[in-house]
Amino acid sequence: MASGQAPASVRRNIAANFAGRMWSALMALAFLPLYVRFLGIEAYGLIGVFISLTAMLSVFDMGLSTTLSRELARLSAQPGNEMEARDLVRTVELIYWGTGVLLGGGVALSAPFIAHDWLNAQGVALQTMEQAIAIMGLAVALQWPNSLYAGGLMGLQRQVLLNAIRAGAATMQAGGAVLVLWLVSPTIHAYFLWQILVAALHTAVVAAALWKSLPAAAVGAVFRRNLLASNWRFAGGITGITVLVVILTQVDKVVLSKMLSLEMFGYYALAAAVAGALNFVSSPIFSALFPRFAQAAASGNAAEAASLYHKGSQLMAALVSPLWIILALFSEELLTLWFGDARTVASTHLLVSLLATGTALNALMTLPYALQLAHGWTTLSLYKNAVSLAVFVPLLFWFIARYGAAGAALAWVALNAGYFVFEIPLMHRRLLRGSMRHWYLQDVGLPVGLCLAIGLAARLATPSGMPDYAVLLWILLALVACFASVALAMPHTRNWIRQLALVESR
């Protein structure tokens, strides 16, 4: 591969992932003020419960979606595996649908307990909460298989198609929900009923797209237990990692939903949604490069893996760092411009700054994690998360007791800082030896340092008393300065971004 050049398929997939994810992020974030306005912050807290509940249930994925993505990427690189690919999809599909039905039923049956014995609501009736949580169960069952089909499309590198579907679903999910709340009924029931409709349609379309994208075979696909047996070790490792990751990423919300009022949990959920927008930047790069890592690992092409790893890490840091730094330093001003409600801004701006910092550190670690998975190495993440859990949960309770919701956000920062400091040295003892210094100093340290310096200078030099349009312009100029400085300092990233722009313009 020529220096500074990325394969056309990688450039196309990253461009498609960014377009799809950015549109999804825009849809998810643009309507947040309207959700709060129509439903109130307590009812919005129930949306936060649904998001957290969906994330917690992902442990029952059992590593199947990642396994399917990895195996389809591997099988597609070798001719003569058409039947095995189709049988693998059929096998995990049947398991996934059965699991989704059981999970959805479990959520519905748990509705009385969650509403009466867990959540602390004052402005939402218990019966309303119970009914809303029961409806969540059906939404879970219908959207559950979506991640499996999406993983298959990513493994086949049909990411342009996948993101076109995602963009359409995000528009229906977010924009349609606002129309339902505005024109039909401004209730949490109406919101979740609309989510059920969109989930069913989205899953059906993604499933059809995957089956159509699979190579043709002479006979129909069948369930084959031996395909599970051949992948059980990798899937089992992924399951262990997922269980620990879900606990680490959701335990704060579980604890806060019990300890705080539903109103205060609603503010925390709102801040998490804003900070979580950074994941819409990191996940496209992960999705595009993971299949390429898997193919390079299968062929033993260490040079290609190293090249993609460093260039991908630079691109990740170059895109995440400016957004993270500016959001963290100007959270109060941005929320004021966005929501225009003093109570909402006062209750969320510090949480946004802290959660954005933890989320950005987590995003920077996604490509090292992808490299490990591509080589079938799950034990490092398994042990890392087990140790983190033993440290993080006591720290979380102590921080929450001392600082409230801000304590949970501080614990999230501490957790991801620990990953950043300790995981990279351990990984590079086995994979891409000699690359650690390059990753810390050039791939990540340079863009983060530049953006931090520019962001702090802009923060300290911000004129007082500016009108809203001038505040927004000042923040945008600081963001542009961050992006420009990183592009000038990192030629590989500048070349990739230019290539992505050329792909998107075709």
C-alpha positions in Angstrom: 0.0 0.0 0.0 1.4 3.4 -0.9 2.2 5.7 2.0 -0.8 7.8 2.9 -3.2 5.8 0.8 -6.0 3.8 2.0 -7.7 1.0 0.0 -10.7 2.3 -2.0 -13.0 -0.1 -0.1 -11.8 1.3 3.2 -12.2 4.9 2.1 -15.7 4.2 0.8 -16.8 2.3 3.9 -15.4 5.0 6.2 -17.2 7.7 4.2 -20.4 5.7 4.2 -20.2 5.1 7.9 -19.5 8.7 8.7 -22.4 9.9 6.5 -24.8 7.4 8.1 -23.6 7.9 11.6 -23.4 11.7 11.4 -27.0 11.8 10.0 -28.1 9.4 12.8 -26.3 11.7 15.4 -28.0 14.7 13.9 -31.4 13.1 14.1 -30.8 11.9 17.7 -29.5 15.2 19.0 -31.6 17.7 17.0 -34.8 16.7 18.6 -33.7 16.3 22.2 -35.1 19.8 23.2 -38.4 18.9 21.7 -38.6 15.5 23.5 -38.0 17.3 26.8 -40.5 20.0 25.9 -43.3 17.6 24.9 -42.7 14.9 27.5 -41.0 16.7 30.4 -37.7 15.7 31.9 -39.2 12.9 34.1 -40.8 11.1 31.1 -37.6 11.7 29.2 -35.9 9.8 32.0 -37.9 6.8 30.9 -36.3 7.0 27.5 -33.0 7.0 29.3 -34.1 3.8 31.1 -34.9 2.2 27.8 -31.5 3.1 26.3 -29.8 1.7 29.4 -31.9 -1.4 29.5 -31.2 -2.1 25.8 -27.5 -1.7 26.4 -27.6 -4.1 29.4 -29.5 -6.7 27.5 -26.7 -6.7 24.9 -24.9 -9.2 27.1 -27.3 -11.8 25.7 -25.8 -11.3 22.3 -23.3 -14.0 23.4 -20.7 -12.6 21.0 -22.7 -13.7 18.0 -22.9 -10.4 16.1 -19.1 -9.8 16.3 -18.4 -13.5 15.5 -20.7 -13.3 12.4 -19.0 -10.1 11.3 -15.5 -11.6 11.7 -16.4 -14.9 10.1 -18.1 -13.4 7.1 -15.1 -11.1 6.6 -12.9 -14.1 6.7 -15.1 -16.3 4.5 -15.6 -13.6 1.9 -11.8 -13.4 1.4 -11.6 -17.1 0.5 -13.5 -18.6 -2.5 -15.7 -21.7 -2.1 -17.3 -20.8 1.3 -20.7 -19.6 0.0 -22.7 -22.4 1.6 -20.9 -22.1 4.9 -21.5 -18.3 5.0 -25.3 -18.8 4.4 -25.6 -21.6 6.9 -23.7 -19.5 9.5 -26.2 -16.7 9.1 -29.2 -19.0 9.4 -27.8 -20.7 12.5 -27.1 -17.5 14.5 -30.3 -15.9 13.1 -32.6 -18.6 14.7 -30.8 -18.3 18.0 -31.0 -14.5 17.9 -34.7 -14.3 17.2 -35.5 -16.8 20.0 -33.3 -14.7 22.4 -35.1 -11.5 21.4 -38.5 -12.9 22.1 -37.4 -14.1 25.6 -35.8 -10.8 26.4 -38.8 -8.8 25.3 -41.1 -10.9 27.4 -38.8 -10.6 30.4 -38.8 -6.8 30.2 -42.6 -6.8 29.9 -43.0 -9.1 32.9 -40.6 -7.0 34.9 -42.5 -3.8 34.3 -44.3 -3.8 37.8 -41.1 -4.2 39.7 -39.2 -1.6 37.7 -42.0 1.0 38.0 -43.0 0.4 41.6 -39.8 -0.8 43.3 -36.9 0.8 41.4 -37.6 4.1 39.8 -38.4 7.2 42.0 -40.9 9.3 40.0 -42.9 12.2 41.3 -44.6 13.6 38.2 -45.3 10.4 36.3 -48.1 8.0 37.5 -47.0 4.5 38.4 -49.5 3.0 36.0 -48.1 5.1 33.2 -44.6 4.0 33.9 -45.6 0.3 34.2 -47.4 0.5 30.8 -44.5 2.3 29.2 -42.0 -0.3 30.4 -44.2 -3.1 29.1 -44.3 -1.5 25.7 -40.5 -1.3 25.9 -40.4 -5.1 26.0 -42.0 -5.4 22.6 -39.6 -2.7 21.2 -36.7 -4.8 22.6 -37.9 -8.0 20.9 -38.4 -6.3 17.5 -35.1 -4.4 17.4 -33.0 -7.1 19.0 -32.0 -9.0 15.8 -31.0 -5.7 14.1 -27.4 -5.8 15.5 -26.9 -9.3 14.2 -27.9 -8.4 10.6 -25.9 -5.2 10.8 -22.8 -7.1 11.9 -23.2 -9.5 8.9 -23.4 -6.6 6.5 -20.3 -5.0 8.1 -18.4 -8.3 7.7 -19.4 -8.4 4.0 -18.2 -4.7 3.8 -21.7 -3.7 2.5 -21.5 -0.6 4.7 -22.8 1.8 2.1 -26.0 -0.1 2.0 -26.1 -0.5 5.8 -25.7 3.2 6.4 -28.3 4.2 3.9 -30.8 2.0 5.8 -29.6 3.3 9.1 -30.0 6.9 8.0 -33.6 6.3 6.9 -34.4 4.5 10.1 -32.9 7.3 12.2 -35.0 9.9 10.4 -38.2 7.9 11.0 -37.3 7.1 14.5 -36.4 10.6 15.7 -38.3 12.9 13.3 -41.3 10.7 13.2 -41.4 10.6 17.0 -41.6 14.3 17.2 -44.4 14.4 14.7 -46.3 11.8 16.7 -45.8 13.7 19.9 -46.9 17.0 18.2 -49.8 15.8 16.1 -51.1 12.7 17.8 -50.4 12.5 21.5 -47.6 14.1 23.6 -47.2 11.0 25.8 -44.5 8.5 26.6 -46.9 5.7 25.4 -47.1 7.3 21.9 -43.3 7.7 21.8 -42.7 4.0 22.5 -45.4 2.8 20.2 -43.8 4.7 17.4 -40.4 3.1 18.3 -42.0 -0.3 18.0 -43.2 0.4 14.4 -39.8 1.7 13.3 -37.9 -1.1 15.0 -40.0 -3.7 13.1 -39.5 -2.0 9.8 -35.8 -1.4 10.3 -35.1 -5.0 11.3 -37.0 -6.4 8.4 -35.1 -4.2 5.9 -31.6 -5.0 7.3 -32.4 -8.7 7.4 -33.5 -8.6 3.7 -30.4 -6.7 2.8 -28.0 -9.2 4.4 -29.6 -12.2 2.8 -29.5 -10.5 -0.6 -25.8 -9.6 -0.1 -24.7 -13.2 0.7 -23.2 -15.2 -2.2 -25.7 -17.5 -3.9 -25.6 -21.2 -3.2 -27.2 -24.3 -4.8 -29.3 -25.2 -1.8 -31.1 -23.3 1.0 -29.4 -22.3 4.2 -29.8 -24.6 7.2 -29.1 -24.6 10.9 -25.7 -26.2 11.6 -24.7 -26.8 15.2 -21.1 -27.5 14.3 -20.6 -23.9 13.1 -21.3 -22.8 16.6 -18.9 -25.3 18.0 -16.1 -24.1 15.7 -16.5 -20.5 16.8 -17.4 -21.0 20.5 -14.1 -20.0 21.9 -14.1 -16.6 20.2 -17.8 -16.0 20.9 -17.3 -17.0 24.5 -14.5 -14.5 24.9 -16.6 -11.8 23.3 -19.5 -12.7 25.7 -17.3 -12.4 28.7 -16.0 -9.0 27.5 -19.5 -7.8 26.7 -20.8 -8.8 30.2 -18.1 -6.9 31.9 -18.3 -3.9 29.5 -22.0 -3.6 30.0 -21.7 -3.7 33.7 -18.9 -1.0 33.6 -20.8 1.3 31.2 -24.3 0.9 32.7 -23.8 0.4 36.4 -23.7 4.2 36.9 -27.1 4.5 35.3 -28.5 1.6 37.3 -27.3 3.0 40.6 -28.4 6.6 39.8 -31.9 5.5 38.6 -32.3 4.0 42.1 -30.6 6.6 44.2 -31.8 9.8 42.4 -35.2 11.0 41.5 -36.4 10.2 38.0 -36.1 13.9 37.2 -32.4 14.0 38.1 -31.8 10.8 36.3 -33.4 12.4 33.3 -30.8 15.2 33.4 -28.0 12.6 33.6 -29.6 10.6 30.7 -29.8 13.8 28.7 -26.1 14.6 29.4 -25.1 11.0 28.4 -27.0 11.3 25.1 -25.1 14.5 24.3 -21.7 13.2 25.2 -22.5 9.9 23.5 -22.7 11.7 20.2 -18.9 11.2 20.1 -19.5 7.5 19.5 -21.1 8.4 16.2 -17.6 9.6 15.2 -15.7 6.6 16.5 -18.0 3.7 15.5 -17.7 4.4 11.7 -14.0 4.0 11.8 -14.2 0.8 13.9 -16.9 -0.6 11.6 -14.8 0.1 8.4 -11.4 -1.1 9.7 -12.4 -4.2 11.7 -13.1 -6.4 8.7 -9.8 -5.2 7.1 -8.0 -6.1 10.3 -9.6 -9.5 10.3 -8.6 -10.1 6.7 -5.0 -9.0 7.3 -4.8 -11.2 10.4 -6.2 -14.2 8.4 -3.6 -13.7 5.6 -0.8 -12.9 8.1 -0.2 -9.5 6.5 1.3 -7.7 9.5 2.5 -4.8 7.4 -1.0 -4.0 6.2 -2.4 -4.3 9.7 0.3 -2.0 11.1 -0.4 0.6 8.4 -4.1 0.6 8.9 -3.7 0.6 12.7 -1.6 3.7 12.8 -3.4 5.6 10.1 -6.8 4.7 11.5 -5.7 5.7 15.0 -4.6 9.1 13.7 -7.9 9.6 11.9 -9.8 8.6 15.0 -7.9 11.1 17.2 -8.0 13.8 14.6 -11.8 13.6 14.4 -12.6 12.9 18.0 -10.2 15.3 19.7 -11.6 18.6 18.4 -15.2 17.7 19.1 -14.4 16.4 22.6 -12.2 19.4 23.6 -14.6 22.0 22.4 -17.7 20.3 23.8 -16.1 19.8 27.2 -14.8 23.4 27.4 -17.9 25.1 26.0 -20.6 22.8 27.3 -22.5 25.5 29.2 -22.6 27.9 26.2 -23.6 25.2 23.8 -26.4 23.9 26.0 -27.7 27.4 26.5 -27.8 28.0 22.8 -29.4 24.6 22.2 -32.0 24.2 25.0 -32.4 27.8 26.2 -33.6 26.6 29.6 -31.5 27.7 32.6 -32.4 24.8 34.8 -31.6 22.2 32.2 -28.2 23.9 31.5 -27.3 24.2 35.2 -28.2 20.6 35.8 -26.3 19.1 32.8 -23.4 21.2 31.6 -20.8 19.8 34.0 -22.1 16.3 33.4 -21.7 16.8 29.7 -18.0 17.9 30.1 -17.1 14.9 32.2 -19.0 12.3 30.3 -17.6 13.7 27.0 -14.1 13.3 28.3 -14.6 9.7 29.4 -16.4 8.9 26.1 -13.5 10.4 24.0 -10.9 8.3 25.9 -13.0 5.3 25.3 -13.3 6.1 21.5 -9.5 6.4 21.2 -9.2 2.8 22.5 -11.6 1.3 19.9 -9.0 0.5 17.3 -6.6 -1.2 19.6 -9.6 -3.3 20.7 -10.5 -4.0 17.0 -6.9 -5.2 16.4 -7.2 -7.6 19.3 -10.5 -9.0 18.1 -9.2 -9.4 14.6 -6.5 -11.7 15.9 -9.0 -13.6 18.0 -7.3 -12.4 21.2 -10.1 -11.8 23.8 -8.3 -12.6 27.0 -6.6 -9.1 27.4 -9.9 -7.3 27.3 -11.5 -10.0 29.5 -8.9 -9.7 32.3 -8.7 -5.9 31.9 -12.4 -5.4 32.4 -12.5 -7.9 35.3 -9.9 -5.9 37.1 -11.6 -2.7 36.2 -14.9 -3.9 37.6 -13.3 -4.8 40.9 -12.0 -1.2 41.2 -14.7 0.7 39.4 -17.8 -0.3 41.3 -16.6 0.6 44.8 -15.2 3.9 43.3 -18.5 4.6 41.7 -20.5 4.2 44.9 -18.0 6.4 46.8 -18.0 9.1 44.1 -21.8 9.1 43.9 -22.2 9.3 47.7 -19.8 12.3 47.7 -20.6 14.2 44.5 -24.0 12.8 43.3 -24.5 12.5 39.6 -21.2 14.3 38.9 -19.5 11.6 40.9 -20.7 9.0 38.4 -19.4 11.0 35.6 -16.0 11.4 37.3 -15.8 7.6 37.8 -16.4 7.2 34.0 -13.5 9.4 33.3 -11.3 7.5 35.7 -12.3 4.1 34.2 -11.4 5.1 30.7 -8.2 6.9 31.7 -7.1 3.6 33.3 -7.7 1.8 29.9 -5.7 4.4 28.1 -2.7 4.1 30.5 -2.5 0.4 31.1 -4.0 -1.5 28.1 -1.8 -0.2 25.3 1.5 -1.3 26.9 0.1 -4.8 27.5 -1.3 -5.1 24.0 1.8 -4.0 22.2 3.9 -6.7 24.0 2.1 -9.2 21.7 0.7 -7.3 18.7 2.7 -4.8 16.6 5.6 -4.8 18.9 7.5 -1.5 18.9 4.4 0.5 18.0 3.4 1.8 21.4 5.5 4.9 21.5 4.3 5.9 18.0 0.7 5.4 19.1 0.9 7.4 22.2 3.0 10.3 20.9 2.1 10.7 17.2 -1.2 8.9 16.6 -3.0 10.2 19.7 -0.8 12.6 21.7 -0.2 15.1 18.9 -3.8 15.8 17.9 -5.1 15.8 21.5 -2.3 18.2 22.6 -2.9 20.6 19.8 -6.7 20.7 20.3 -6.3 21.1 24.1 -3.9 24.0 23.6 -6.2 25.7 21.1 -9.4 25.0 23.1 -8.0 26.4 26.4 -6.7 29.5 24.6 -10.2 30.0 23.1 -11.8 29.4 26.4 -9.6 31.9 28.3 -9.9 34.5 25.6 -13.7 34.3 25.2 -15.1 37.9 25.2 -17.9 38.5 27.8 -21.3 39.8 26.9 -21.4 38.5 23.3 -24.8 37.9 21.7 -25.8 34.3 20.9 -24.8 34.4 17.3 -21.3 35.7 18.2 -20.9 33.0 20.9 -21.8 30.3 18.4 -19.4 31.8 15.8 -16.6 32.0 18.4 -17.0 28.3 19.3 -17.2 27.3 15.6 -14.0 29.2 14.9 -12.2 27.4 17.8 -13.5 24.0 16.4 -12.3 24.8 12.9 -8.9 25.9 14.3 -8.6 22.5 16.1 -9.4 20.6 12.9 -7.1 22.7 10.8 -4.1 22.4 13.1 -4.5 18.6 13.3 -4.8 18.3 9.5 -1.6 20.4 9.0 0.3 18.4 11.6 -0.7 15.0 10.5 -0.2 14.4 6.7 -1.6 10.9 6.7 -4.8 12.0 8.2 -5.0 15.0 5.8 -4.7 12.6 2.9 -7.3 10.3 4.2 -9.8 13.1 4.8 -9.2 14.4 1.3 -9.7 10.9 -0.1 -12.9 10.6 1.9 -14.2 13.9 0.6 -13.5 12.7 -3.0 -15.4 9.5 -2.3 -18.4 11.4 -0.9 -18.4 13.9 -3.8 -18.8 11.1 -6.4 
